[in-house]
Amino acid sequence: MKKIDIVSPAGNPEKLKFAVKYGADNVYFGGSEFNLRVQADNFSYDDLKEGVEFCRKNGVTTTFLLNSYLHEEDIKKAGDFIEKIAGLGFDSVMVSDPGMMMLLKDSGISVDFHLSTQMNTLNHLAVKFWMDAGFRRIVLARETTAEEIKMIKKHTGAEIEVFAHGALCIAYSGRCLLSRYLSGRDANSGDCSQPCRWKYSLIEEKRPGNYLDIIEHARGTEILSSKDLALIDRLEEYVDAGVDAFKIEGRMKSLYHCANTRIYKHAVSLAGTPEFDENLPFWLEELDLISHRPYTNDLFNEFGELGFSGVPYIKRASFAGYRFEGADAADEVMVKTFNPIYRDEVLEGIYPIKEKIIDGTYRVVHITDDAGNEIGMARPGTICTIRFDRPVNEDAIFRKRL
């Protein structure tokens, strides 16, 4: 079977390293400007340099994001920014705006160009157009069906990337004006305030102040909000259609979310074998343990059953922390915490999936803070030394079931 890339998000250098360790073939990230997640931590110039070097050392390719849309006043500033980052050695650059593509070409930068899903590419004629313009890989619109992908591949032979997992915009492939209209923050410049996730009430025009009860679940209703995408159970269908890369959304999400790269990496490696169906229950359970909205594999029923149902967040596990340093297995290790960890509680540890799955449970025996004092709880955002009841391997991520 041909090699299929798993393309993983990196909202900051820490997430980048775990994306690589947990199986990414390609990592995508942005700098301080001109990408569609300006609220992410993103990368300083030095971070970018170190990130590219880390990926190259580990045999992982990099995609730098310049996928925001340019207003007239942005052109000079974008050209200056491209000149600044041109020598960093990215393998590819992701672009939405043809004007950005022209600036990149004028700069003489020698990288592959990837077309963003924001260009809403749905058919083989459009793919041919963008290939002729110089794009190496096309990230198709999320609305493209598996059958359409098969026809696009047949007519063009293009290198195709599709989103496999993560949040969906209610607007067509993310081209949304709600944020700018309601909050003044432009989603198409990377500053979305996510008004589709806000809670709304219905009021009748002639009865001001008379709010009508349209609650769909205990926390309210999200009449504009979509489910989250998860193609894991249809992955083989998309592989057969000719997909070259599966992309995971989530630069704004946690390091723990990023680590679930391992699930799609494992699934792709078993596509077309009996082991795929055997491992599917494990993959589905693991993906259910990330904070998410109800999953869909058909783009919020756009091509199937119509109707609205509530989409509250589902949270079955809490990201506790990860082993901070060290390569050798040891029962006493340093842990960077993201949620409280208590003495005597039992955590689950997950690992990159290589020859086999080595996840397991670990009981916290002893916690010491950075001053060497014994404590009963490791606070979030600290680095503590924790002794467990058995050895912990390198790159462990800890979670607790809720």
C-alpha positions in Angstrom: 0.0 0.0 0.0 1.2 3.5 -0.8 2.4 5.7 2.1 -0.4 7.9 3.5 0.5 10.9 5.6 -1.1 11.8 8.9 -1.0 15.5 9.1 -1.2 16.8 12.7 -1.7 20.3 14.3 0.8 22.1 16.4 -0.5 25.3 18.2 2.9 25.7 20.0 6.3 24.1 20.2 5.3 21.7 23.0 2.4 20.3 20.9 4.6 20.0 17.9 7.0 17.7 19.7 4.2 15.4 20.9 2.6 15.4 17.4 5.9 14.1 16.1 6.4 11.6 18.9 2.9 10.3 18.6 3.1 9.5 14.9 2.7 12.5 12.7 4.2 12.3 9.2 3.6 16.1 8.6 3.0 18.9 11.1 1.3 22.1 10.3 1.8 25.3 12.3 1.8 29.1 11.9 3.9 32.1 12.9 2.8 35.3 14.5 0.9 36.6 11.4 -1.2 35.6 8.4 -2.6 32.2 9.5 -6.2 31.3 10.4 -5.6 30.8 14.1 -4.2 34.1 15.5 -5.5 33.2 18.9 -3.3 30.1 19.1 0.1 30.4 20.9 1.8 30.0 17.5 5.6 30.2 17.1 8.2 32.9 17.5 11.0 33.1 14.9 13.3 31.0 17.2 10.5 28.5 17.9 10.0 28.1 14.1 13.6 27.4 13.6 13.8 24.9 16.4 10.5 23.3 15.3 11.7 22.7 11.8 15.0 21.3 13.0 13.2 18.9 15.4 10.9 17.7 12.7 13.7 17.2 10.2 15.7 15.3 12.7 12.8 12.9 13.3 11.9 12.4 9.6 8.7 14.5 9.7 7.9 17.2 7.1 6.6 20.6 8.0 3.8 22.8 6.5 3.9 26.5 7.4 0.6 28.3 7.3 0.1 31.5 5.4 -3.6 30.8 4.8 -5.3 34.0 5.8 -6.9 36.3 3.2 -5.1 39.6 2.4 -6.7 43.0 2.4 -5.0 45.7 0.3 -3.2 47.1 3.3 -1.8 43.7 4.2 0.2 43.1 1.0 3.4 45.0 2.0 3.4 43.6 5.5 2.9 40.0 4.2 5.8 40.4 1.7 8.0 41.5 4.6 6.9 38.6 6.7 7.6 36.1 3.9 11.1 37.6 3.5 11.7 37.1 7.2 10.7 33.4 7.3 11.9 32.3 3.8 15.1 30.8 5.0 13.7 28.6 7.7 13.5 25.5 5.5 9.8 24.5 5.6 8.9 21.6 3.3 5.7 23.3 2.2 3.5 26.4 2.7 -0.3 26.3 3.0 -2.1 29.1 1.1 -5.7 30.3 0.6 -5.3 33.6 -1.2 -3.9 33.7 -4.7 -2.3 37.0 -3.8 -0.3 35.3 -1.1 0.8 32.7 -3.7 2.0 35.5 -5.9 4.0 37.1 -3.1 5.6 33.7 -2.3 6.6 33.1 -5.9 8.0 36.7 -6.2 10.1 36.0 -3.1 11.8 33.1 -4.8 11.0 30.7 -1.9 11.5 27.1 -3.0 8.9 24.9 -1.3 5.9 22.9 -2.2 2.6 24.8 -2.2 -0.5 23.3 -0.5 -3.9 24.7 -1.3 -6.0 25.3 1.8 -9.5 23.8 2.3 -10.7 27.5 2.5 -10.6 27.6 -1.3 -13.6 25.2 -1.4 -12.2 22.9 -4.0 -14.9 20.2 -4.9 -14.2 19.1 -8.5 -11.5 17.9 -10.8 -11.6 21.0 -13.0 -10.9 23.2 -10.1 -8.1 20.9 -9.0 -6.5 21.1 -12.5 -6.7 24.9 -12.3 -4.8 25.0 -9.0 -2.3 22.4 -10.1 -1.5 24.5 -13.2 -1.1 27.5 -10.8 1.7 25.6 -9.1 0.1 23.8 -6.2 1.5 20.4 -5.3 -1.1 19.2 -2.8 -4.8 20.1 -2.7 -6.7 20.1 0.6 -10.2 19.5 -0.6 -13.3 21.2 0.8 -14.7 19.3 3.8 -17.9 18.8 1.8 -16.3 16.6 -0.8 -17.7 13.1 -0.7 -15.6 9.9 -1.0 -17.1 9.2 -4.5 -16.1 12.7 -5.6 -12.6 12.2 -4.3 -12.3 9.0 -6.4 -13.3 10.9 -9.5 -11.0 13.8 -8.8 -8.1 11.4 -8.3 -9.0 9.6 -11.6 -9.1 12.8 -13.7 -6.1 14.6 -12.2 -3.8 12.2 -10.3 -3.4 15.1 -7.8 -2.0 14.7 -4.3 -5.1 14.9 -2.2 -5.4 15.8 1.5 -8.7 15.6 3.5 -9.8 16.4 7.0 -10.3 13.3 9.0 -10.9 14.5 12.5 -11.9 17.6 14.5 -14.2 20.6 14.6 -16.4 21.6 11.7 -17.4 25.1 10.8 -21.1 25.5 10.1 -20.2 27.8 7.2 -19.1 26.3 3.8 -15.6 25.1 4.5 -15.1 27.8 7.0 -16.0 30.9 5.0 -18.0 32.6 7.7 -19.1 36.2 8.4 -20.8 35.6 11.7 -17.7 36.4 13.8 -17.0 39.7 12.1 -20.7 40.7 12.1 -21.3 39.9 15.8 -17.9 40.6 17.4 -15.8 42.5 14.9 -13.3 39.7 14.7 -12.6 38.4 11.2 -12.6 34.6 10.9 -11.1 34.8 7.5 -8.1 36.6 8.9 -7.7 34.0 11.6 -9.5 35.8 14.5 -12.8 33.8 14.8 -14.7 34.3 18.1 -16.8 31.2 17.3 -20.3 32.7 17.5 -21.7 29.5 16.1 -20.8 28.0 19.6 -22.6 30.7 21.5 -25.9 30.1 23.3 -28.9 31.7 21.7 -32.5 32.4 22.7 -35.5 33.0 20.4 -37.6 36.1 20.9 -40.8 37.2 19.0 -40.6 40.6 17.3 -43.7 42.1 19.0 -42.9 40.7 22.4 -39.6 42.2 23.4 -38.1 40.5 26.5 -40.3 37.4 26.1 -37.7 34.7 25.5 -39.1 31.5 24.1 -38.0 28.2 25.5 -36.1 26.3 22.8 -33.6 24.5 25.1 -32.2 21.3 23.5 -30.2 20.2 26.5 -29.3 21.3 30.1 -26.7 23.9 29.1 -28.7 25.5 26.3 -29.0 25.2 22.6 -26.5 25.6 19.8 -28.7 26.1 16.7 -25.7 27.0 14.5 -23.2 24.6 15.9 -22.0 21.4 14.1 -20.9 18.1 15.4 -17.2 17.1 15.3 -15.8 15.1 12.4 -14.4 11.6 12.9 -13.8 9.5 9.8 -12.0 6.7 11.6 -14.7 4.0 10.8 -14.7 5.1 7.1 -11.0 5.5 6.7 -10.6 2.5 4.4 -13.3 3.9 2.1 -11.2 7.1 1.8 -8.0 5.3 1.3 -9.6 3.3 -1.5 -10.8 6.6 -3.0 -7.1 7.7 -3.4 -6.5 10.1 -0.4 -2.8 10.8 0.1 -3.0 12.5 3.5 -5.5 12.7 6.4 -5.5 15.9 8.4 -6.4 16.3 12.1 -7.9 19.7 13.1 -7.0 21.3 16.4 -4.2 23.8 16.8 -6.2 25.5 19.5 -6.8 22.2 21.4 -4.8 20.4 24.0 -1.5 18.5 23.7 -3.6 15.4 24.7 -5.9 16.0 21.7 -2.8 16.3 19.5 -1.4 13.0 20.8 -4.4 11.1 19.3 -2.5 11.4 16.1 -1.4 7.9 17.1 -5.0 6.5 16.5 -5.2 7.6 12.9 -1.5 6.6 12.3 -2.3 3.1 13.6 -5.6 2.9 11.6 -3.9 3.8 8.3 -1.2 1.2 8.9 -3.9 -1.5 9.2 -6.3 -0.3 6.4 -7.2 -3.2 4.1 -6.3 -5.9 6.7 -8.5 -7.9 9.0 -6.8 -6.2 11.9 -8.6 -2.9 11.0 -12.0 -4.2 12.2 -10.4 -5.9 15.2 -8.9 -2.6 16.4 -11.8 -0.3 15.5 -13.5 -0.6 19.0 -10.2 0.5 20.7 -9.8 3.5 18.3 -13.4 4.5 18.8 -13.0 4.3 22.6 -9.8 6.3 22.6 -11.3 9.1 20.4 -14.3 9.2 22.7 -11.9 10.0 25.6 -10.9 13.4 24.1 -13.2 16.3 24.8 -15.5 16.6 21.8 -18.9 17.2 20.5 -20.9 14.2 19.2 -19.0 12.8 16.3 -20.2 12.5 12.7 -18.6 10.9 9.6 -20.9 12.6 7.1 -20.4 16.3 7.7 -23.2 17.0 10.1 -25.7 14.9 8.0 -25.4 17.2 5.0 -25.8 14.1 2.7 -28.1 12.1 4.9 -30.8 12.5 7.5 -31.8 16.1 8.1 -32.8 17.7 11.3 -31.2 19.3 14.4 -30.0 17.7 17.5 -28.1 19.3 20.4 -24.3 19.1 20.3 -23.0 19.5 23.8 -19.4 18.8 24.6 -18.7 15.2 25.7 -15.8 14.9 28.2 -15.1 11.4 29.5 -11.4 12.0 30.5 -9.3 14.8 31.9 -5.8 15.5 30.6 -3.6 15.3 33.7 -0.1 15.8 32.3 2.9 14.2 30.7 6.3 12.8 31.6 8.5 15.8 31.3 12.0 14.4 30.9 14.0 11.2 30.6 14.1 8.2 28.3 14.6 5.2 30.6 11.7 3.5 32.2 11.4 4.6 35.9 8.8 4.5 38.6 9.8 8.1 39.8 9.6 10.7 37.0 9.1 14.4 36.5 5.5 15.2 35.3 4.3 18.5 33.8 0.7 18.9 35.1 -2.3 20.4 33.3 -5.0 19.3 35.8 -4.6 18.4 39.5 -2.9 15.1 40.3 -3.5 13.6 43.8 -1.6 11.1 45.9 -3.1 7.6 45.7 -5.3 8.3 42.7 -5.0 6.0 39.6 -4.1 7.5 36.2 -4.1 6.0 32.8 -0.9 6.4 30.7 -0.9 6.4 26.9 2.0 6.0 24.5 2.8 6.2 20.8 1.7 3.1 19.1 4.7 1.3 17.5 4.9 -2.5 17.5 2.2 -2.8 20.0 -0.1 -0.8 22.3 1.5 -0.4 25.8 -1.1 1.9 27.5 -1.7 1.1 31.1 -2.8 2.3 34.6 -0.5 3.9 37.2 -1.2 4.6 40.9 0.4 7.8 42.3 2.4 6.8 45.4 4.3 10.0 46.2 4.5 13.6 45.0 7.3 16.0 45.5 7.3 19.7 44.4 10.2 21.5 42.8 11.6 22.5 46.2 11.7 18.9 47.3 8.7 19.1 49.7 6.2 16.2 49.9 2.8 17.3 48.8 -0.6 15.7 48.5 -1.6 17.3 45.2 0.3 18.4 42.1 -1.1 21.7 41.0 -1.9 22.5 37.4 0.9 24.2 35.5 3.7 22.9 37.7 6.5 20.3 37.2 6.6 17.8 40.0 8.4 14.6 40.8 5.9 11.7 41.1 6.6 8.2 42.1 4.2 5.6 40.6 3.6 2.0 41.6 5.4 0.8 38.4 7.8 2.1 35.8 6.7 4.8 33.4 8.1 4.8 29.9 9.3 7.7 27.8 6.7 10.1 26.3 3.9 9.0 28.6 0.7 11.2 28.6 -1.5 10.8 31.7 -5.2 11.1 31.9 -8.0 10.4 34.4 -11.4 9.0 33.6 -14.4 11.1 34.6 
